[in-house]
Amino acid sequence: MVSLFNPTTNGQENQMKLDYTHMAVILDRTGSMESIRDDTIGGFNAFLNEQKQQPGKASLTLVQFDSQDPYEVIHQVKTIKEVPKAHQGNVCAKGYHSPARCNRSRYKRSGEVCSGHE
């Protein structure tokens, strides 16, 4: 886990790290997003690439949500340089693609069906 604060020293209050940024991205994966899925993925990847070029330290939390399964945490406080690009296999609109196209390791490992394939 990445700490957002410098450690307490000499009884002083915790202070925010000045060279650290944490970003939280929340993506809508409801079926109505299917028509703009590629634009969303492209926009996220452009944002991610831009952030990877910035000085200082950064982390990202990526969450997808829909109306049937409240949310799914894809990346939680992951160092920005370790966050992979989004693609159709790891960011999906619910109900619009087959389980064979979903390569989320969590589902492949467990044999479950991705919630986007109900």
C-alpha positions, 0 to 999 in steps of 0.5 A: 500500500502506498502511503499518502502521508509522510511518517509522523516525526517528533509528535508532529501531524502527518503531512501530505507528500508534496511529490505524490498524486493519487488518482481514482478513475471510475468507469461506467460499464453499463450496457449503454456505454457500449457505443462509446467503449472504444472512445472511453478506452482511448481516453483512459489510455491517453490520460494514463500515458500523460500521467506516466510522463509527469514528474513525481510519484503517482498511483491509480485506483481504477473501479468499474460500476454498473447497475447489477454488480455495484462495482469492481476494483480493477487496480487499487492504489497501484503505482502509475507506471505499473498500470497497464493500458486498458483494452476490450478484454479488461474494460467491458460494457456489461452484456455486450460481449462473450465470456471468451473475449474477457481475459480478466485473470480473476475469472479465468483462474476461478472459472467464473463468468465475468459479471459482464456476461450475464 
